[in-house]
Amino acid sequence: MQSWGDGYITDIEYADGFYPAQGPRQMGLAALMRGLETPDFDRPFAYCELGCGRGRTSLVFAALHPHGEFHAVDFHPAHIAQAEQEARAADLNNIRFHEKSFEELLGPDAPPLPMFDVVTLHGVWSWVSPESQAAIVAFLKARLKPGGLVFVSYNSLPAWLQVSPLQRIIKELADAAPERSDVAVGHAVQTLERLSQAGVIPEPFRDAVTKIQGQAERGQFDYLAHEYLNAHWRPLYHIDVVRALEPAKLAYAGSSDLLRNFPILGLTDAQSAALSGISGDALRETLTDFCVGSAFRRDLFVRGARRLMAGVRAERVAALELMLLAPFPEVIQLQAPDGSLWKPHSEAYAAVGEQLRAGPRKIGDLLSAPGMPEGHQVGPVELAGVLVGIGLAAVHHRVDTAAVAAAERFNGLLRPPEQTSMTTGVTLAIPAISSGVMMSAAEYTLFWAARRGPVDVEAAAHAFVARCRRAGGHPIIDGQAYEDEAEAISAATRNYEDKLERLLPLWRLWGLL
């Protein structure tokens, strides 16, 4: 393995992915839902991503915010080369990529950087060394504007306690093998399985072994290598992250997972009552992780929290427009911690769904639209939190021609389905929601055909099944693997007919067709 990574593996590249929670407007919405003032992202702003990988997330948001100035940092030269190539191909002149370590961002070789309104770190904090964490804090202290937002995601405790000893075993086994990281981790998992079967791994850890085994069986060796083979892999308690960021004058602003704003979905009445007697927000939030089993946190911090009055928050949320991201179900139901199903006001949400099927609507208008039952108690914060939180809707934004043109150039880089990943799918930039939308390989095959005219569903199904075969696997349709060719094509055809009926109106609504 190469040695310049300060304990982070560098012999294989990080998986290319898009993470919508890192969007500036998405972060602004999460802060608003918590009653906090946010930067104005309709005006020029500066955005920085630390540990950008191949740059997919920053590229999407740069295309959708031509009035923003974007900087993305990664120490891996292959990542930066790939990202810069895509930025040039899409003619995105508002983004700069920097091949730098975190320590170099404030040193004598530091690139010229603005003061930032937003800084994001996805999958970085709990994988890097204490020295790198200190450099990140110093950077935030020096380059984040007052009122600026920071997104930090990390592996969180106590959910990883069962896995932590296994990570050490996997890493030691892989380090002993002079192989590329993805190959070494595969062999390490095989050995772990044998140790488990022989009773070397105690019973309390067997469920975690089975989960890791399953990831290996699905061929997720790049993920396993990047997750488990780093020298400084260390899941963290929320309270320790809060304390680590305090020197940069950062305060916890909430989770970007909007459903965490609804205690009924995470805590029993008894748990809520017990936690209400705990002083200190950070400790209370950490104890909540014991209740809900959060393995991966997406935390939002602010430099200088400015609280909004409840009425002001409600007015601002009511003024937002929502747009559908998925077909609206007949009934919305979410599982509560006691196993019961929480159903928001079914009549009210059905009326909201009817309105949104016709196009974007302001939240305030939705709550007073025809068909809404008299005396309903659904408020703007609940409606936005539920619909955006479960991925049914997104905030709709009026876009200018520059954003539309940049998104078209970025989306124009997409290759035919047979030249794209079967596992990660693709991401398209959607100006109307100032974010990207991810499509699975199956959905993208159908979308590619729909862009070219009326869809021959059976031909699209044949193409998808043939592609799976060429990749050496069996098509998995609605969770079932099909070995028989005719059965696979028949199932794929039915699946595509259903997808076409559900997704075609949405693709038109988003402006993709």
Rosetta blueprint (number, residue, H / E / L):
1 M L
2 Q L
3 S L
4 W L
5 G L
6 D L
7 G L
8 Y L
9 I L
10 T L
11 D L
12 I L
13 E L
14 Y L
15 A L
16 D L
17 G L
18 F L
19 Y L
20 P H
21 A H
22 Q H
23 G L
24 P H
25 R H
26 Q H
27 M H
28 G H
29 L H
30 A H
31 A H
32 L H
33 M H
34 R L
35 G L
36 L E
37 E L
38 T L
39 P L
40 D L
41 F L
42 D L
43 R L
44 P L
45 F E
46 A E
47 Y E
48 C E
49 E E
50 L E
51 G L
52 C L
53 G L
54 R L
55 G L
56 R H
57 T H
58 S H
59 L H
60 V H
61 F H
62 A H
63 A H
64 L H
65 H L
66 P L
67 H L
68 G E
69 E E
70 F E
71 H E
72 A E
73 V E
74 D E
75 F L
76 H L
77 P H
78 A H
79 H H
80 I H
81 A H
82 Q H
83 A H
84 E H
85 Q H
86 E H
87 A H
88 R H
89 A H
90 A L
91 D L
92 L L
93 N L
94 N L
95 I E
96 R E
97 F E
98 H E
99 E E
100 K L
101 S L
102 F L
103 E H
104 E H
105 L H
106 L L
107 G L
108 P L
109 D L
110 A L
111 P L
112 P L
113 L L
114 P L
115 M L
116 F E
117 D E
118 V E
119 V E
120 T E
121 L E
122 H L
123 G L
124 V L
125 W H
126 S H
127 W H
128 V L
129 S L
130 P H
131 E H
132 S H
133 Q H
134 A H
135 A H
136 I H
137 V H
138 A H
139 F H
140 L H
141 K H
142 A H
143 R H
144 L E
145 K E
146 P E
147 G E
148 G E
149 L E
150 V E
151 F E
152 V E
153 S E
154 Y E
155 N E
156 S E
157 L L
158 P L
159 A L
160 W L
161 L L
162 Q L
163 V L
164 S H
165 P H
166 L H
167 Q H
168 R H
169 I H
170 I H
171 K H
172 E H
173 L H
174 A H
175 D H
176 A L
177 A L
178 P L
179 E L
180 R L
181 S H
182 D H
183 V H
184 A H
185 V H
186 G H
187 H H
188 A H
189 V H
190 Q H
191 T H
192 L H
193 E H
194 R H
195 L H
196 S H
197 Q H
198 A L
199 G L
200 V L
201 I L
202 P L
203 E H
204 P H
205 F H
206 R H
207 D H
208 A H
209 V H
210 T H
211 K H
212 I H
213 Q H
214 G H
215 Q H
216 A H
217 E H
218 R L
219 G L
220 Q L
221 F H
222 D H
223 Y H
224 L H
225 A H
226 H H
227 E H
228 Y H
229 L L
230 N L
231 A L
232 H L
233 W L
234 R L
235 P L
236 L E
237 Y L
238 H H
239 I H
240 D H
241 V H
242 V H
243 R H
244 A H
245 L H
246 E H
247 P H
248 A H
249 K L
250 L L
251 A E
252 Y E
253 A E
254 G E
255 S E
256 S L
257 D L
258 L H
259 L H
260 R H
261 N H
262 F L
263 P H
264 I H
265 L H
266 G L
267 L L
268 T L
269 D H
270 A H
271 Q H
272 S H
273 A H
274 A H
275 L H
276 S H
277 G L
278 I L
279 S L
280 G L
281 D H
282 A H
283 L H
284 R H
285 E H
286 T H
287 L H
288 T H
289 D H
290 F H
291 C H
292 V H
293 G L
294 S L
295 A L
296 F E
297 R E
298 R E
299 D E
300 L E
301 F E
302 V E
303 R L
304 G L
305 A L
306 R L
307 R E
308 L L
309 M L
310 A H
311 G H
312 V H
313 R H
314 A H
315 E H
316 R H
317 V H
318 A H
319 A L
320 L L
321 E E
322 L E
323 M E
324 L E
325 L L
326 A L
327 P L
328 F L
329 P L
330 E L
331 V L
332 I L
333 Q L
334 L E
335 Q E
336 A L
337 P L
338 D L
339 G L
340 S L
341 L E
342 W E
343 K L
344 P L
345 H L
346 S H
347 E H
348 A H
349 Y H
350 A H
351 A H
352 V H
353 G H
354 E H
355 Q H
356 L H
357 R L
358 A L
359 G L
360 P L
361 R E
362 K E
363 I H
364 G H
365 D H
366 L H
367 L H
368 S L
369 A L
370 P L
371 G L
372 M L
373 P L
374 E L
375 G L
376 H L
377 Q L
378 V L
379 G L
380 P H
381 V H
382 E H
383 L H
384 A H
385 G H
386 V H
387 L H
388 V H
389 G H
390 I L
391 G L
392 L L
393 A E
394 A E
395 V E
396 H E
397 H L
398 R L
399 V L
400 D L
401 T H
402 A H
403 A H
404 V H
405 A H
406 A H
407 A H
408 E H
409 R H
410 F H
411 N H
412 G L
413 L L
414 L L
415 R L
416 P L
417 P H
418 E H
419 Q H
420 T L
421 S L
422 M L
423 T L
424 T L
425 G L
426 V E
427 T E
428 L E
429 A E
430 I E
431 P H
432 A H
433 I H
434 S L
435 S E
436 G E
437 V E
438 M E
439 M E
440 S L
441 A H
442 A H
443 E H
444 Y H
445 T H
446 L H
447 F H
448 W H
449 A H
450 A H
451 R L
452 R L
453 G L
454 P L
455 V L
456 D L
457 V H
458 E H
459 A H
460 A H
461 A H
462 H H
463 A H
464 F H
465 V H
466 A H
467 R H
468 C H
469 R H
470 R H
471 A L
472 G L
473 G L
474 H L
475 P L
476 I E
477 I E
478 D L
479 G L
480 Q E
481 A E
482 Y L
483 E L
484 D L
485 E H
486 A H
487 E H
488 A H
489 I H
490 S H
491 A H
492 A H
493 T H
494 R H
495 N H
496 Y H
497 E H
498 D H
499 K H
500 L H
501 E H
502 R H
503 L H
504 L H
505 P H
506 L H
507 W H
508 R H
509 L H
510 W L
511 G L
512 L L
513 L L
